Amino acid sequence: MCEVGEDYRAPAGQPPPRPGREQKCVKCKEGLPVVVIRAGDAFCRDCFKAFYVHKFRAVLGKNRLIFPGEKVLLAWSGGPSSSSMLWQVLEGLSRDSAKRLRFVPGVVYADEGAACGQSPEDRAETVAEAKLVLQSVGFPWHIVALEEVFSLPPSVLRCSAREPVGTEGAYKAAVDSFLQQQHALGEGQQSLPCPPRPPIRAGPPTAGQTEALSTLFSSVETLTAKEELLQTLRTHLILHVARTHGYSKVMMGDSCTRLAIKLMTSLALGRGAFLAWDTGFSDERHGDVVVVRPMREHTLKEVAFYNRLFAVPSVFTPAVDTKAPEKASIHRLMEAFILRLQAQFPSTVSTVYRTSEKLVKAPRDGCAAGTPGPRCLLCMCVLDVDTADSATAFGAQTSSQLPQTQPPVAQAEAPVSCCCTRMGGARHCCRTEEDPRARVIEQLCYGCRVNMKDLLSVAALPGPPATLHPGRGPAPQPEGRG
């Protein structure tokens, strides 16, 4: 399967069959097919829409994490998958929908133009296009700039207490209660699941914040680390918007293809311990705000066909890896690898995706009893590095301290006065106490430590990691919201 260069395909004289005019829809057996999802799966327009909508509703119905009347924030980037997710929610809340969605949605759009090197004029044009789409949807929307991460409170890095997940009986009771309230309000009120409210947008970022963000990304040496850092900052900003405005769930538009690529990329970046959180339907690492991925059953091919057939608008926004060569980063390399395999072996994405479904969120020792251990300052996952006896911790800390050790000649002439050069900056050693970079690194998980090696200075980071005093202990992890 992985040997793409080998000739394992069918002989040249036997090309794959293509749908003809005599072929009928595989679902209704009557309509002419307009979309071929897989070999032999040809759908007409109406059946394809029913198939697409059913997959979206089935994911939400099977997991039952979003209760009726709950406020849900839709993270919209302007791309195809998140735009399709936005339209699925819009249609699901309409009065004509067969099985109406019952939550209260809001939309957040993060302007990342400063991190991608966009000019102020281009950023203003992109935001104007996003406004037109959001105004047509009619949901409450929030436009935030990525520079606002420099003004976030320290509580964004704390895992707040989460209410216990309700049982199936509690979910049914919540549905019945919601339906009774809707019936009491009258049929006319049911057509307004989300009352119109004015849009919410923070003031434009200051020139100092924009310069600080540009300096931060300029200090990152590799594109791989830039993409990971951008994803982390974006997540912190979206979570802050959710907490500020009372949203308990955040919907991400990650598709099946994107999650398969993300799974392989996370393995290559040393984040294997957190695959269940990074690629699963729900991500509860942040406590009071749960991230859900309702588009995880849809492939990019299905999303593209649906958006084209039903005129779903989207906004193109350049990313940090736009026009980058294939080998510029691990993300780009893994994406090209998966898509190339998918082109020749159509079950590649589904195989990787089904593997991610089998991953179990197994907490570390001491976390299962309800007392979470120390968490990573960047990704908010429970630290997967045991500083006492972990070979992984030894390797990560040694590699991070190597550029700061003395040259071999100086080491031979001067006696070794501490344990740093032998233990790679062990916890509470003299180098760790004096070096703020090592003090930050010891509070990161293994994957974030690997990326931090490509950051020239931790002083450019926003929030507590940049101002962490060398003599201060790890950031407190209170149970309640900070």
C-alpha positions in Angstrom: 0.0 0.0 0.0 2.8 2.4 0.8 4.9 1.7 -2.3 3.3 4.2 -4.5 6.0 4.0 -7.1 5.4 0.3 -7.8 3.0 -0.6 -10.6 0.2 -2.4 -8.6 -2.6 -0.8 -10.5 -4.9 -2.6 -13.0 -3.5 -3.2 -16.5 -3.7 -0.4 -19.0 -6.4 -2.2 -21.0 -8.8 -2.3 -18.1 -9.6 1.3 -17.1 -12.0 1.8 -14.2 -15.6 1.9 -15.3 -17.3 5.3 -15.7 -21.0 6.0 -15.2 -22.9 6.2 -18.4 -26.2 7.8 -19.3 -27.9 4.4 -18.8 -26.8 4.2 -15.2 -29.2 5.1 -12.5 -28.9 6.4 -9.0 -27.7 3.7 -6.6 -30.3 4.9 -4.0 -33.6 5.7 -5.7 -32.9 3.6 -8.9 -34.6 6.3 -11.0 -32.7 9.6 -11.2 -29.7 10.2 -13.3 -26.5 10.3 -11.3 -24.6 13.5 -11.0 -22.0 12.5 -8.3 -19.8 9.4 -8.0 -18.5 9.1 -4.4 -16.9 5.7 -4.8 -16.8 3.1 -7.4 -20.3 2.1 -8.0 -21.8 4.7 -5.6 -23.4 7.1 -8.1 -26.1 9.4 -6.6 -28.6 11.8 -8.1 -28.8 15.3 -6.8 -31.6 14.7 -4.2 -30.3 11.4 -3.0 -26.8 12.8 -2.6 -28.1 15.7 -0.5 -30.1 13.3 1.7 -27.0 11.1 2.1 -24.9 14.1 3.0 -27.3 15.6 5.5 -28.0 12.2 7.1 -24.3 11.7 7.9 -24.1 15.1 9.6 -27.2 14.5 11.7 -26.2 10.9 12.5 -22.9 12.0 14.0 -24.6 14.4 16.3 -27.4 12.0 17.2 -25.1 9.1 17.9 -22.9 11.0 20.4 -25.6 13.0 22.1 -23.2 15.6 23.6 -25.1 18.7 22.5 -28.2 19.2 24.6 -31.3 21.2 23.5 -31.1 24.9 24.1 -27.3 24.7 24.6 -25.2 27.5 23.1 -22.7 26.2 20.4 -20.0 28.2 18.8 -19.2 27.3 15.2 -15.6 27.9 14.3 -15.7 29.1 10.7 -12.5 29.7 8.8 -14.1 30.4 5.4 -12.9 27.1 4.0 -15.0 24.4 2.3 -15.5 22.1 5.3 -16.4 24.7 7.9 -18.6 26.5 5.3 -20.5 23.3 4.7 -20.8 22.7 8.4 -22.3 26.2 8.8 -24.8 25.5 6.1 -25.8 22.2 7.6 -26.6 23.9 10.9 -28.5 26.6 9.1 -30.6 24.1 7.3 -31.0 22.0 10.4 -32.5 24.9 12.3 -35.0 25.8 9.7 -38.7 25.1 10.2 -38.9 22.8 7.2 -36.2 20.4 8.5 -37.5 16.9 9.2 -35.4 16.5 12.4 -34.6 20.0 13.5 -31.5 20.8 15.5 -32.3 22.2 18.9 -29.2 24.1 20.0 -28.5 27.9 19.8 -25.6 28.6 17.4 -23.1 31.4 17.1 -20.2 31.9 14.6 -16.6 33.0 15.2 -14.2 34.0 12.5 -10.5 34.5 13.3 -8.5 36.8 11.1 -5.0 35.3 10.7 -3.7 37.6 8.1 -0.9 39.0 10.2 0.6 35.5 10.8 0.4 34.8 7.0 2.0 38.0 5.9 -1.1 39.7 4.4 -1.1 43.4 3.9 -3.7 45.5 5.8 -5.6 46.1 2.6 -5.8 42.4 1.8 -6.9 41.7 5.4 -9.7 44.3 5.2 -10.9 42.8 1.9 -11.0 39.3 3.3 -12.8 40.4 6.5 -15.4 42.3 4.3 -16.1 39.1 2.3 -16.5 37.1 5.6 -19.0 39.7 6.8 -21.1 39.3 3.8 -21.3 35.5 4.3 -22.0 35.9 8.0 -24.7 38.5 7.5 -26.5 36.1 5.1 -26.5 33.3 7.7 -28.2 35.4 10.4 -26.5 33.8 13.4 -24.7 36.0 16.0 -21.2 36.3 14.8 -17.9 37.3 16.3 -14.9 38.5 14.2 -11.6 38.4 16.1 -8.0 39.0 15.1 -5.3 36.6 15.9 -3.3 39.5 17.5 -5.8 39.4 20.4 -4.0 36.4 21.9 -1.6 38.9 23.4 -4.4 40.4 25.5 -5.9 37.1 26.7 -6.2 36.5 30.4 -4.1 33.8 32.1 -7.3 31.8 32.7 -7.2 30.6 29.1 -4.3 28.3 30.1 -6.2 26.7 32.9 -8.5 23.6 32.7 -11.7 24.8 34.2 -14.1 22.4 36.0 -16.5 20.5 33.7 -20.0 19.5 34.6 -20.5 15.7 34.6 -21.6 14.3 31.2 -25.3 13.4 31.3 -26.6 9.9 30.8 -28.8 8.8 28.0 -31.8 9.2 30.3 -30.8 12.7 31.1 -30.5 13.5 27.4 -34.0 12.2 26.7 -35.3 14.2 29.7 -33.7 17.3 28.4 -35.2 16.8 24.9 -38.7 16.2 26.4 -38.4 19.3 28.5 -37.3 21.4 25.6 -40.2 20.2 23.4 -42.6 21.0 26.1 -41.3 24.5 26.5 -41.5 25.0 22.7 -45.0 23.8 22.7 -46.0 26.1 25.5 -44.5 29.1 23.6 -46.5 28.3 20.6 -45.8 27.2 17.0 -44.8 30.7 16.0 -41.9 30.8 18.4 -40.5 27.5 17.1 -39.5 29.1 13.8 -37.0 31.4 15.6 -34.5 29.0 17.2 -31.9 31.7 17.2 -33.2 35.2 17.7 -31.3 37.8 15.7 -28.7 39.8 17.6 -26.2 42.4 16.5 -22.8 41.1 15.5 -20.0 41.3 18.1 -16.6 42.3 17.0 -13.7 43.5 19.1 -11.8 46.6 18.1 -9.1 46.4 15.5 -5.7 45.2 16.7 -3.2 47.8 17.6 0.0 48.3 15.6 2.0 47.0 18.6 0.0 43.7 18.7 0.4 43.2 14.9 4.1 43.8 15.1 4.4 41.4 18.1 2.6 38.7 16.2 4.8 39.2 13.1 7.9 39.1 15.3 6.7 35.9 16.9 6.2 34.0 13.6 9.4 35.5 12.2 11.3 34.0 15.2 10.1 30.5 14.3 12.6 28.7 12.1 10.6 26.0 10.5 7.2 25.9 8.7 6.2 22.8 10.8 6.5 24.7 14.0 4.7 27.7 12.6 1.7 25.7 11.6 1.6 24.0 15.1 1.9 27.4 16.8 -0.8 29.0 14.6 -3.2 26.1 15.5 -2.4 26.5 19.2 -3.0 30.3 19.2 -6.2 29.9 17.2 -7.6 27.4 19.6 -6.8 29.6 22.6 -8.5 32.5 21.0 -11.7 30.6 20.0 -11.9 29.1 23.5 -11.7 32.6 25.0 -14.5 33.8 22.8 -16.6 30.7 23.8 -16.0 31.3 27.5 -16.6 35.0 27.3 -20.0 34.7 25.6 -21.3 31.6 27.4 -20.8 28.9 24.8 -20.3 25.4 26.2 -19.5 23.6 22.9 -17.3 24.6 19.9 -17.9 23.0 16.5 -14.8 22.5 14.3 -15.1 21.7 10.6 -12.4 19.0 10.3 -13.4 16.6 7.6 -12.6 12.9 7.4 -9.7 13.5 5.0 -8.3 16.3 7.2 -8.4 14.1 10.3 -6.7 11.2 8.6 -3.8 13.6 7.6 -3.8 15.1 11.1 -3.5 11.6 12.7 -0.4 10.7 10.6 1.1 14.2 11.2 0.6 14.0 14.9 2.3 10.6 15.0 5.3 12.2 13.2 5.4 15.1 15.6 5.4 13.0 18.7 1.8 13.6 19.7 0.8 9.9 19.7 -0.5 10.1 23.3 -3.1 12.6 22.4 -4.5 11.2 19.1 -7.8 10.4 20.6 -8.3 14.0 21.6 -6.8 15.5 18.4 -8.9 13.4 16.0 -11.9 12.1 18.0 -15.4 13.5 17.8 -15.1 15.3 21.1 -12.2 16.9 22.9 -12.7 17.5 26.6 -9.2 18.6 27.5 -10.3 22.2 28.2 -12.9 21.4 30.8 -15.8 23.7 30.6 -15.7 24.0 26.8 -15.9 20.8 24.7 -14.7 20.8 21.1 -16.8 18.6 18.7 -16.1 17.6 15.1 -19.5 16.9 13.4 -17.9 16.8 9.8 -15.6 13.9 10.6 -17.6 11.5 8.5 -17.4 13.6 5.3 -14.5 13.4 2.9 -13.1 16.4 1.1 -14.5 15.0 -2.1 -18.0 14.9 -0.7 -17.6 18.4 0.7 -16.4 19.8 -2.6 -19.3 18.2 -4.5 -21.9 19.4 -2.0 -20.6 22.9 -2.0 -20.6 23.0 -5.8 -24.0 21.5 -6.3 -25.8 23.6 -3.7 -23.9 26.9 -4.0 -22.4 27.0 -0.5 -20.3 30.2 -0.3 -16.8 30.2 1.1 -14.0 32.7 1.6 -10.5 31.9 0.5 -7.9 32.9 3.1 -4.2 32.2 2.5 -2.5 30.1 5.2 1.1 30.0 6.3 1.8 27.1 4.0 0.1 28.6 0.9 2.3 28.0 -2.2 4.8 26.1 0.0 6.6 23.2 -1.7 5.7 19.6 -0.7 8.6 19.1 1.6 8.5 22.4 3.3 6.8 21.0 6.4 5.7 17.7 7.9 2.1 18.8 7.5 2.5 19.4 3.7 4.6 16.2 3.3 2.0 14.1 5.1 -0.9 15.7 3.2 0.8 15.0 -0.2 1.5 11.4 0.9 -2.0 10.6 2.1 -3.7 12.2 -1.0 -1.3 10.5 -3.4 -2.1 7.2 -1.8 -5.8 8.0 -1.8 -5.6 8.6 -5.6 -4.2 5.2 -6.2 -5.8 3.3 -3.3 -9.3 4.7 -2.6 -9.6 3.1 0.8 -6.5 4.9 2.3 -8.4 7.8 4.0 -11.1 5.5 5.3 -8.6 3.0 6.7 -6.7 5.7 8.6 -9.9 7.3 9.8 -11.4 4.1 11.0 -8.2 3.5 13.0 -8.6 6.8 14.7 -12.1 5.8 15.8 -10.7 2.9 17.8 -8.4 5.0 19.9 -9.4 5.3 23.5 -8.9 8.3 25.7 -6.9 6.6 28.5 -5.9 9.0 31.3 -2.6 8.9 33.0 -2.2 7.5 36.5 -3.7 9.9 39.0 -5.9 11.7 36.4 -8.7 9.1 36.4 -9.7 9.8 40.0 -10.8 13.3 39.0 -7.6 15.1 40.0 -5.9 16.1 36.7 -2.2 16.4 36.7 -0.1 19.2 35.4 -1.0 20.3 31.9 1.0 21.5 28.9 1.1 25.3 28.7 0.4 25.3 25.0 -1.9 22.4 24.0 -3.5 22.0 27.4 -3.0 18.2 27.4 -1.9 16.3 30.5 1.8 16.1 30.4 3.0 12.8 28.8 6.6 13.3 30.0 7.6 11.7 33.4 10.6 13.7 34.6 11.5 11.0 37.1 12.2 8.0 34.8 11.1 8.8 31.3 13.7 8.3 28.5 11.5 10.6 26.4 11.9 13.4 28.9 15.7 12.8 29.0 15.9 13.0 25.2 13.7 16.1 24.9 15.4 18.0 27.6 18.9 17.1 26.4 18.2 18.2 22.9 16.7 21.5 24.1 19.8 22.2 26.3 22.5 21.1 23.9 22.9 24.6 22.2 23.3 26.2 25.6 26.1 23.9 26.9 29.7 24.8 26.8 31.9 23.8 23.9 33.8 20.5 24.2 37.1 22.3 24.7 35.8 24.5 27.4 34.2 21.5 29.1 37.5 19.7 29.1 39.3 22.7 30.7 36.7 23.6 33.2 35.3 21.2 35.8 31.6 20.4 35.6 29.9 22.3 38.4 26.3 21.1 38.0 24.2 18.3 36.6 23.0 20.1 33.5 25.4 18.7 31.0 24.9 15.2 32.3 21.1 15.2 32.8 20.0 17.6 30.1 18.7 20.3 32.4 16.9 18.1 35.0 14.1 19.5 37.0 15.3 22.1 39.7 18.9 22.0 38.5 20.8 25.2 38.4 20.5 25.7 34.7 16.8 25.2 34.8 16.4 27.7 37.6 18.4 30.3 35.7 17.2 29.7 32.2 13.5 30.8 31.5 13.5 28.8 28.3 14.2 25.6 30.2 11.6 26.6 32.8 9.0 26.8 30.1 10.0 23.7 28.3 9.7 21.5 31.4 6.0 22.5 31.5 5.3 21.3 27.9 4.4 17.9 26.5 6.8 16.0 24.3 5.3 17.2 21.0 5.3 20.9 22.1 8.9 20.5 23.3 9.9 19.4 19.9 8.3 22.4 18.3 9.7 24.8 20.9 13.2 23.9 19.7 12.5 25.9 16.5 11.4 29.0 18.5 14.4 31.4 19.0 13.0 33.1 22.1 10.2 32.4 24.5 9.9 36.1 25.2 8.0 36.5 21.9 5.2 34.1 23.1 2.0 35.7 24.3 0.7 35.3 27.9 2.3 33.4 30.8 4.9 31.4 28.8 6.6 34.7 27.9 6.5 36.1 31.3 7.2 33.0 33.3 9.7 33.9 36.0 12.7 31.4 36.3 12.0 30.9 40.0 8.3 30.5 39.7 6.8 27.0 39.8 4.4 25.6 37.2 1.2 27.6 36.6 -1.6 26.6 39.0 -4.4 24.4 37.7 -7.5 25.4 39.6 -10.7 23.4 39.4 -12.9 26.5 38.7 -12.8 29.0 36.0 -10.1 31.7 36.4 
